[in-house]
Amino acid sequence: MARALALDPEIVLFDEPTAGLDPITALEISKLILELRKWIVVTHDIHRAKVFADRLVFPDGGHIPAEGTFFVVSRSCRSGQVFSGSAAPQLSRD
């Protein structure tokens, strides 16, 4: 991460940046990412996505059936009508 940031890129792509980390380190990495404000984060961690994201995008089978703010996407997912897969992600407002 330090090597990528040393080049001062316009955008940084983080793929599961906190996966496998202990909670304290994950929190520190999350704080660092939030300070940058020029990133794209790919994650399966819905709670972390809520913290990171101004906008969420959920791909499903080559399409994007849900995108928007956390509130908009969570309403779409709760309705269960946007995903063709086996189940919509369960998003909580906590």
N, C-alpha and C positions, 0 to 999 in steps of 0.2 A: 504494500500500500504506500509506503514512504517513497519508494522509487517512482511510482506513478505520479504521486502528488508533487514530487520535486520538479517535474517537467511543466507544472502549472497548466494542465490541460483545460480546455473549455468545459468538457463534461467527463465525469468518471463513471464507468459502469462497474457496479458492485454486484457480484453473483453470490448470493447467500453469504453476506459478509459476517454474520454472527453465528452461522451454523457450527455446532460442535464446540463453541466457546463456553466457558463458565459464565454465570450471570454477571459477575463484576466486570470481566473483560468485555462481554457483549455490550454492557451499558456504556463503557468507555468508547468502544468502537462506534456505537450509535451516536454518542455525543459528537465525536469527531466528524462523522458523516453529516450530521445536522448542521455543523458549523460551516461546511463547505458550500452548501446550497447550490451545487451544480453537478447533480448526479442522477443516475438511473440505478435503481436497486431492484434486483430480481430476488424474490424470496417466497418461501412457502409459509413463513411465520406471519400470520395475519395480525397479531398484536404489534409486531415490529413494523409491519407495513402501515398500520394506522398511525404510528408515531412518525415514520419517515415521510409519508406521502401527502402531497397536495392533491394528487390525482392517482387513482388506481386503474389498472388495465388488467382484465382477466381474459387470457386467450383460452379458447376451447375448440379443439378440432380444426385449427386453421382459421377460425373466426374470432372476433372480439365481441362477444355478446353483452359484456358489461364493462363500462368505464365511467369514470367520474370521481366525485368526492367519495370519501369513505361512506358517508351517509347515503348517497345515491346508490352506490354499488351494494351496500348492505341491504337496502330495501329490495333491490332487484334479486339478490341472492335468496333472501327470505321468501320471496314469492315463488322461487324454484322454477321460474319460467324462462330463464335466460340461458341455461346450460343444457346441452344435449347429452352430456356425459351422465354417469351413474348418479351423481349427487352434486348439488351446488355446495360451494364452500360455506361452512357455518361461521358467520361473522357475528361477533358480539359487540355491543357498544361500550363494554367495560374498558 
